[in-house]
Amino acid sequence: MKTFHVKGQLRLSSIHVGESLRNLDKYLPSTQVVIVTDENIKKYYKKDFPDVPVITIGTGEGIKTLSTVEAILKELINYSCDRTSFIVGIGGGIVCDITGFAASIFLRGINFGFVSTSLLSQVDASVGGKNGVNLESYKNMVGVFNQPEFVICDIDLLNTLPKKEISNGLAEIVKHALISDESMFDFIENNKQKALDLDYDTIFKLVSDSVNIKSQVVQQDEKEAGERRKLNFGHTIGHAIEKIEKAGHGRAVSMGMVAAARFSQARHLINQEAVSRICMLLEDLNLPTTLDYPAKDIISAAGKDKKKQGSDLFYVFLEQIGKAKVEKIGFDELNRFIASVFN
């Protein structure tokens, strides 16, 4: 097991990579505990839960709404929860996002933790303290920055994931390598089949390296005022694709990273060889790289990006594999680029 820390404004968050759901009890306070999970996780792993009340929600991006949060809050009231109560989200990114947000607003905030059950969540959603829900077509538009007390990344839980969810998680792992660590990118290239096959040592290293990168970035910039913006590499266009096609976050980010790499090439920051290398690795990880969407639809969806500031937004470019930079650009420049690479 490896443990990483993020010191947020409100608390120290500990991320335990390689810990087991079965050991959850030892991280829980002696006060009242309530678990939030989804139907699938409950079906597979309820036998390993502590003997505490369980609130069960649905699955899929469609339940990441304020109405789901309201239902959880009402359940917490029914269980007579108070400010000493503790909530644990056991699930993937959607469960963690919703649980963290509900805990952060219930009675003006109670403590919470996560057991992260998907690869995408272990390397992305459960780490860093972003909690929230969607509002209509606006992704993660309502939320808070608030660190969980702990995150348990149980590698063994990944064995029940569909193959496409492994690839979804690997997309975010590639992102971390692209923005921060060329040697990590080399490692993924050399161990891609082991990663797809969920070889324990390979996945443990990739999750640990990703959590290490993300925790260091968040430690410097908890509320995304500067350095943390680099974690959005591939996400501006990726989120736009995600609005159009419900293909999964990682698959959308894969296409967004290809677009960002090509945008970086158009600005003479990286060469065609680097773009080709990125595309080849993503394809080998069973991730899409073609940008086959109407430009007008991408432009419309990207215009709803929550990172915009008036007619500008912060965009993440690659200077080389393993090094990123953030620039404020105008939507007009972004839209011209989108029109040049999308149908």
Backbone torsions as a table, in degrees:
resi	resn	phi	psi	omega
1	MET	NA	141.0	172.5
2	LYS	-121.3	139.6	179.6
3	THR	-118.5	132.8	178.1
4	PHE	-120.4	155.6	-176.0
5	HIS	-128.2	143.8	169.6
6	VAL	-125.8	121.1	178.1
7	LYS	-94.4	102.2	178.8
8	GLY	-87.8	179.1	-179.7
9	GLN	-64.7	-32.2	-174.7
10	LEU	-100.4	-29.6	-175.8
11	ARG	-163.5	166.0	172.9
12	LEU	-88.7	126.7	179.1
13	SER	-104.0	132.7	179.6
14	SER	-113.7	127.3	-179.6
15	ILE	-110.4	117.0	-174.4
16	HIS	-105.8	103.0	-179.9
17	VAL	-89.5	123.4	-178.9
18	GLY	97.5	-1.6	175.0
19	GLU	-75.8	164.2	-175.8
20	SER	-111.3	144.3	171.8
21	LEU	-53.3	-34.9	-177.4
22	ARG	-63.7	-19.0	179.8
23	ASN	-98.9	12.7	-177.1
24	LEU	-55.2	-38.9	-176.6
25	ASP	-49.8	-38.5	-173.1
26	LYS	-72.8	-10.6	178.5
27	TYR	-100.3	-4.4	-174.5
28	LEU	-90.9	146.4	176.3
29	PRO	-73.5	171.8	179.7
30	SER	-83.6	-1.5	178.9
31	THR	-84.1	-177.2	-179.6
32	GLN	-63.8	134.3	179.5
33	VAL	-122.3	137.1	174.2
34	VAL	-128.5	136.5	178.6
35	ILE	-100.3	140.0	169.3
36	VAL	-115.3	128.5	179.3
37	THR	-147.5	177.9	176.8
38	ASP	-110.0	173.6	-173.6
39	GLU	-60.6	-40.4	-177.5
40	ASN	-68.3	-46.3	-179.4
41	ILE	-64.2	-39.6	178.4
42	LYS	-61.3	-39.9	-178.9
43	LYS	-63.4	-42.4	-176.2
44	TYR	-82.5	-36.4	-164.7
45	TYR	-126.0	7.1	-179.1
46	LYS	-54.4	-32.9	-178.5
47	LYS	-62.2	-22.4	-178.6
48	ASP	-98.2	-0.5	179.4
49	PHE	-73.8	150.1	167.3
50	PRO	-62.7	160.1	-178.1
51	ASP	-83.1	77.5	-179.6
52	VAL	-138.0	165.8	178.3
53	PRO	-59.4	144.4	-178.9
54	VAL	-124.6	126.7	171.9
55	ILE	-100.9	124.7	-175.7
56	THR	-110.3	128.4	177.5
57	ILE	-114.5	173.9	-180.0
58	GLY	-77.5	-165.6	-179.1
59	THR	-126.0	160.5	175.6
60	GLY	94.6	158.0	-177.5
61	GLU	-59.0	-25.5	-177.5
62	GLY	-66.1	-18.7	180.0
63	ILE	-95.9	2.1	-179.1
64	LYS	-84.9	69.8	-171.5
65	THR	-134.7	167.1	176.2
66	LEU	-64.5	-29.7	179.6
67	SER	-67.4	-35.1	175.1
68	THR	-66.4	-42.2	177.4
69	VAL	-60.6	-43.9	178.8
70	GLU	-59.0	-42.2	179.5
71	ALA	-62.7	-39.5	178.0
72	ILE	-65.5	-44.3	-179.7
73	LEU	-59.9	-40.3	178.5
74	LYS	-65.2	-37.7	176.4
75	GLU	-64.5	-40.5	178.5
76	LEU	-62.1	-38.4	176.1
77	ILE	-65.1	-42.4	179.1
78	ASN	-61.1	-32.1	178.2
79	TYR	-85.5	7.7	178.9
80	SER	58.3	37.2	178.2
81	CYS	-68.0	148.5	177.5
82	ASP	-131.8	-168.4	-173.8
83	ARG	-71.0	-10.9	176.1
84	THR	-92.7	-6.9	-178.4
85	SER	-69.4	161.5	-175.8
86	PHE	-133.6	134.6	-179.8
87	ILE	-112.9	136.7	175.5
88	VAL	-118.6	122.4	172.8
89	GLY	-91.5	121.5	177.6
90	ILE	-115.1	107.1	-177.1
91	GLY	164.9	-165.2	178.9
92	GLY	-85.0	-160.1	-173.8
93	GLY	-61.5	-37.3	-178.7
94	ILE	-66.0	-46.1	178.1
95	VAL	-60.8	-43.7	-178.7
96	CYS	-65.4	-44.1	179.4
97	ASP	-59.7	-46.4	-177.1
98	ILE	-69.2	-44.2	-178.5
99	THR	-62.9	-46.1	-179.9
100	GLY	-62.0	-38.4	179.2
101	PHE	-69.1	-45.5	179.6
102	ALA	-60.4	-43.7	179.6
103	ALA	-64.5	-35.8	-175.9
104	SER	-71.6	-22.4	-178.9
105	ILE	-109.0	-13.6	179.2
106	PHE	-70.5	123.2	-177.8
107	LEU	52.0	36.2	-178.5
108	ARG	64.5	18.0	170.9
109	GLY	120.8	117.7	171.8
110	ILE	-124.4	164.7	-174.5
111	ASN	-76.0	153.7	-176.6
112	PHE	-153.3	163.9	174.8
113	GLY	-146.8	171.2	-177.8
114	PHE	-129.2	145.4	159.4
115	VAL	-113.7	110.6	-172.8
116	SER	-88.5	124.1	-170.1
117	THR	-110.0	-4.8	178.5
118	SER	-120.0	154.7	179.4
119	LEU	-63.3	-41.1	179.4
120	LEU	-60.4	-42.4	179.7
121	SER	-68.9	-40.3	-176.9
122	GLN	-63.2	-33.2	-177.3
123	VAL	-101.8	-3.6	-174.3
124	ASP	-140.0	-79.1	-165.7
125	ALA	-63.5	-36.7	-173.7
126	SER	-82.6	-10.7	-175.9
127	VAL	-110.1	128.1	172.6
128	GLY	118.8	-14.0	171.6
129	GLY	86.9	11.8	173.5
130	LYS	-87.1	124.3	-180.0
131	ASN	-133.1	134.1	179.7
132	GLY	174.3	-176.9	-178.5
133	VAL	-137.0	167.8	177.5
134	ASN	-83.2	158.7	174.6
135	LEU	-132.0	108.2	-172.9
136	GLU	54.0	-123.5	-177.9
137	SER	-91.3	5.7	-176.9
138	TYR	-94.5	114.9	-173.5
139	LYS	-76.5	129.9	176.4
140	ASN	52.5	37.7	-175.8
141	MET	-77.0	-23.4	-178.2
142	VAL	-118.1	121.2	-178.7
143	GLY	178.8	-173.2	-177.0
144	VAL	-141.4	160.8	165.6
145	PHE	-97.4	118.4	-179.3
146	ASN	-161.5	123.9	-174.5
147	GLN	-81.9	137.6	170.1
148	PRO	-69.6	153.6	175.4
149	GLU	-64.4	-37.5	179.0
150	PHE	-150.3	157.0	169.4
151	VAL	-131.2	126.3	174.0
152	ILE	-102.6	118.6	176.4
153	CYS	-103.8	93.2	-177.2
154	ASP	-87.9	106.1	-176.3
155	ILE	-62.1	-34.4	-177.5
156	ASP	-63.8	-26.5	-179.3
157	LEU	-67.4	-17.3	-177.5
158	LEU	-71.4	-15.5	-174.7
159	ASN	-67.7	-18.3	178.6
160	THR	-95.4	4.4	-179.6
161	LEU	-78.5	144.8	170.9
162	PRO	-64.3	154.4	-178.1
163	LYS	-55.3	-39.8	-176.9
164	LYS	-65.1	-27.4	178.7
165	GLU	-75.1	-28.3	173.0
166	ILE	-64.5	-46.8	178.0
167	SER	-61.6	-39.5	177.2
168	ASN	-56.6	-44.8	179.2
169	GLY	-68.2	-38.1	-179.7
170	LEU	-63.3	-28.6	177.7
171	ALA	-59.7	-44.7	179.3
172	GLU	-69.0	-31.8	176.4
173	ILE	-65.4	-43.6	175.6
174	VAL	-60.1	-40.2	178.4
175	LYS	-57.6	-46.3	-179.8
176	HIS	-60.3	-40.5	178.1
177	ALA	-64.5	-43.4	-176.8
178	LEU	-63.1	-38.0	-175.6
179	ILE	-87.4	-14.0	-167.6
180	SER	-142.5	-20.8	-167.8
181	ASP	-154.1	98.2	-179.6
182	GLU	-64.6	-35.5	180.0
183	SER	-65.1	-32.3	175.1
184	MET	-66.8	-39.2	176.4
185	PHE	-61.3	-43.7	177.0
186	ASP	-58.9	-43.4	-178.7
187	PHE	-61.7	-42.6	179.5
188	ILE	-63.1	-44.0	178.3
189	GLU	-56.8	-40.6	-175.0
190	ASN	-82.9	-12.1	-175.9
191	ASN	-131.9	27.6	-172.7
192	LYS	-64.4	-39.2	-179.6
193	GLN	-69.4	-38.1	176.0
194	LYS	-61.7	-38.4	178.2
195	ALA	-64.4	-45.4	179.2
196	LEU	-63.8	-32.1	-179.6
197	ASP	-85.0	1.9	-179.9
198	LEU	59.7	37.4	170.2
199	ASP	-55.8	124.8	-168.6
200	TYR	-57.6	-50.6	-175.6
201	ASP	-62.9	-38.2	179.6
202	THR	-66.0	-48.2	-179.7
203	ILE	-66.5	-39.6	177.9
204	PHE	-58.1	-44.2	179.5
205	LYS	-65.0	-43.8	-177.1
206	LEU	-67.6	-40.9	176.9
207	VAL	-65.8	-44.8	179.9
208	SER	-60.8	-46.3	-179.9
209	ASP	-63.1	-40.2	179.3
210	SER	-65.9	-45.9	179.3
211	VAL	-63.1	-38.4	178.5
212	ASN	-61.6	-46.5	179.1
213	ILE	-63.2	-49.1	-175.7
214	LYS	-67.3	-39.7	-178.3
215	SER	-65.8	-36.7	178.1
216	GLN	-67.4	-40.6	178.9
217	VAL	-65.0	-45.7	-179.0
218	VAL	-65.2	-36.7	178.3
219	GLN	-58.7	-37.1	179.4
220	GLN	-75.9	-30.8	-168.1
221	ASP	-151.2	77.2	-172.8
222	GLU	-62.6	-36.9	-170.6
223	LYS	-108.3	24.2	170.6
224	GLU	59.8	50.5	176.2
225	ALA	-96.9	-12.4	-177.5
226	GLY	-159.0	-94.8	-172.7
227	GLU	-56.7	-35.8	-176.3
228	ARG	-65.2	-20.3	179.3
229	ARG	-60.2	-24.3	179.8
230	LYS	-62.3	-26.2	178.8
231	LEU	-66.8	-10.3	179.2
232	ASN	-89.9	11.3	178.9
233	PHE	-55.1	126.9	-180.0
234	GLY	81.3	-2.8	-171.4
235	HIS	-90.1	-26.3	-179.5
236	THR	-61.7	-55.3	177.9
237	ILE	-76.4	-31.5	176.9
238	GLY	-59.5	-45.9	177.5
239	HIS	-64.3	-34.9	177.8
240	ALA	-63.8	-43.4	177.6
241	ILE	-63.8	-39.0	-179.1
242	GLU	-62.8	-31.2	177.3
243	LYS	-69.5	-33.4	-175.9
244	ILE	-83.3	-42.9	-177.1
245	GLU	-127.2	124.8	-179.1
246	LYS	-81.3	66.1	-172.8
247	ALA	-94.3	-7.5	-174.5
248	GLY	106.5	143.8	-173.7
249	HIS	-60.1	-47.3	-177.3
250	GLY	-63.2	-41.3	178.5
251	ARG	-63.4	-41.1	178.0
252	ALA	-66.0	-41.5	178.9
253	VAL	-65.7	-34.4	176.3
254	SER	-56.8	-49.3	178.1
255	MET	-65.6	-36.3	177.3
256	GLY	-64.5	-35.8	178.5
257	MET	-69.7	-37.6	175.5
258	VAL	-61.0	-45.3	178.3
259	ALA	-61.7	-43.5	-179.6
260	ALA	-65.4	-37.1	176.8
261	ALA	-64.8	-42.2	179.3
262	ARG	-68.4	-34.8	175.4
263	PHE	-64.9	-41.2	177.6
264	SER	-63.2	-39.2	177.2
265	GLN	-65.1	-40.8	179.8
266	ALA	-62.4	-24.7	177.7
267	ARG	-94.5	10.2	176.4
268	HIS	63.0	33.9	177.4
269	LEU	-93.7	-38.8	175.6
270	ILE	-128.9	163.7	-177.3
271	ASN	-102.2	176.8	-178.4
272	GLN	-63.4	-33.8	179.6
273	GLU	-60.2	-42.7	179.1
274	ALA	-65.9	-42.0	178.7
275	VAL	-61.8	-44.2	-179.7
276	SER	-64.0	-39.7	179.5
277	ARG	-63.4	-41.3	177.9
278	ILE	-63.8	-47.7	-178.6
279	CYS	-62.0	-41.4	-177.9
280	MET	-63.5	-42.6	180.0
281	LEU	-65.1	-44.4	179.6
282	LEU	-60.8	-43.1	178.6
283	GLU	-63.4	-40.2	178.8
284	ASP	-65.6	-22.4	177.2
285	LEU	-93.7	15.4	177.9
286	ASN	63.9	38.4	178.5
287	LEU	-114.3	146.1	-177.5
288	PRO	-76.6	146.7	178.6
289	THR	-129.6	-4.6	-179.6
290	THR	-84.5	145.6	-176.3
291	LEU	-109.6	66.5	-171.1
292	ASP	-101.2	65.3	179.4
293	TYR	-135.9	150.8	177.1
294	PRO	-61.9	129.3	-178.0
295	ALA	-56.5	-39.2	-177.1
296	LYS	-63.9	-33.3	178.5
297	ASP	-70.5	-40.2	178.2
298	ILE	-66.0	-43.0	178.9
299	ILE	-60.7	-44.4	-179.9
300	SER	-62.7	-45.5	-177.8
301	ALA	-69.9	-39.7	-180.0
302	ALA	-65.2	-27.0	178.6
303	GLY	-66.8	-12.6	178.6
304	LYS	-97.8	10.0	-179.2
305	ASP	-61.1	129.7	-175.7
306	LYS	-73.0	-7.5	179.6
307	LYS	-88.6	2.2	-177.2
308	LYS	-72.3	153.2	174.7
309	GLN	-131.9	95.9	-176.0
310	GLY	65.8	-122.8	179.7
311	SER	-93.6	9.9	-179.1
312	ASP	-120.2	166.4	170.2
313	LEU	-151.9	162.7	176.0
314	PHE	-89.1	126.4	-178.2
315	TYR	-122.8	141.6	-175.9
316	VAL	-101.5	122.8	178.8
317	PHE	-112.2	157.3	172.9
318	LEU	-97.2	131.8	170.7
319	GLU	-91.1	-26.6	173.3
320	GLN	-169.1	168.6	174.4
321	ILE	-65.1	119.0	-177.2
322	GLY	101.7	2.6	180.0
323	LYS	-148.9	123.9	-178.8
324	ALA	-121.0	160.7	172.3
325	LYS	-141.8	153.5	-178.4
326	VAL	-109.3	133.0	175.9
327	GLU	-130.7	145.1	170.9
328	LYS	-84.6	123.3	179.2
329	ILE	-126.4	161.6	177.3
330	GLY	-83.2	149.9	176.5
331	PHE	-61.2	-27.7	179.3
332	ASP	-64.6	-39.4	177.4
333	GLU	-67.5	-42.8	177.7
334	LEU	-60.8	-44.3	-177.4
335	ASN	-65.2	-36.5	176.8
336	ARG	-64.3	-40.3	178.4
337	PHE	-65.2	-46.2	179.0
338	ILE	-56.7	-44.0	179.8
339	ALA	-62.8	-26.4	-177.0
340	SER	-82.9	-20.7	-174.7
341	VAL	-116.2	-18.2	177.3
342	PHE	-99.6	159.1	-177.4
343	ASN	-65.9	NA	NA
